[in-house]
């Protein structure tokens, strides 16, 4: 799978960021700073909390610049 510059992933979730939509409100960094940072690169680190908290924060993005897709689990 190709990884794009504005795509972040871990074992559970893929997060995409559209800088053209972002209004730079900073809500993501203020409310979930362990995942979203406004001062370090990479600015998204999905390994720092659980997927449910990431999803909740993305759903609060006022501009819709952050989106997510849950990865399918392999069923044996």
N, C-alpha and C positions, 0 to 999 in steps of 0.2 A: 504494500500500500504506500502510495506517495504521501509524504508529509509536507504540508504547505506552511509557509512562514507564520500564518495566522491561525494555525490549527495546533491544538494541544491535546495530548492523549495519555491515558493510563490504562490499566487493565479493564476498567469498567465504563469509561466515558470518553467521548471526544468533544472538546469544546472548540468552537470556532469564534473568531473575532473579526468583525468588519469595521475597520477604522473609518470608513466613509460615513457610517451611521453613528459612530460614537460621539456623544455630546460632552465627553470628558467630565461627567458629573462626579466621578470618583466614588460612587456608592459602592462599587465592588471592592475597592481597596479599603474603604473605611469600614465596611461591615464584615468583610472576610479577608483580612490582611494576611492571614497565613497562606492563602491561595493566590490572591490578586495583589500585586505590588505596583506602586507608582514610582519606585526608586531603584529597583534592581532588574536585571535581565538574566534569565527569562522572567517576564513579569507575571506569568501564570505557572504555578507549581501545583499540579493536581494531586500530588502525593502527600500533601500536608493536612488533609482532612478527609472525611468520608464523602462519598458520592452524593448522598442525600443533601448535605449542607451545600455542596457545590450547585446542585440543581436548584435548590431554594434561592440561592443568591442570584443565579443567572436569570431566574424568572422575575426578579426584582429590577433587572436592568431597564432603565426608563427608555432607552433609545432602541433597544432590540439589537444592539451591536454584538452581544454575546448570545450564542445559541449552543445547544448541546444535543448529542445523540448518544443514547445508551448502547453499549456494545452487546451483541448477542452472546449469550453463554453457550458453549458447546455442551450438548446433551449426549452422554455416552449411552 
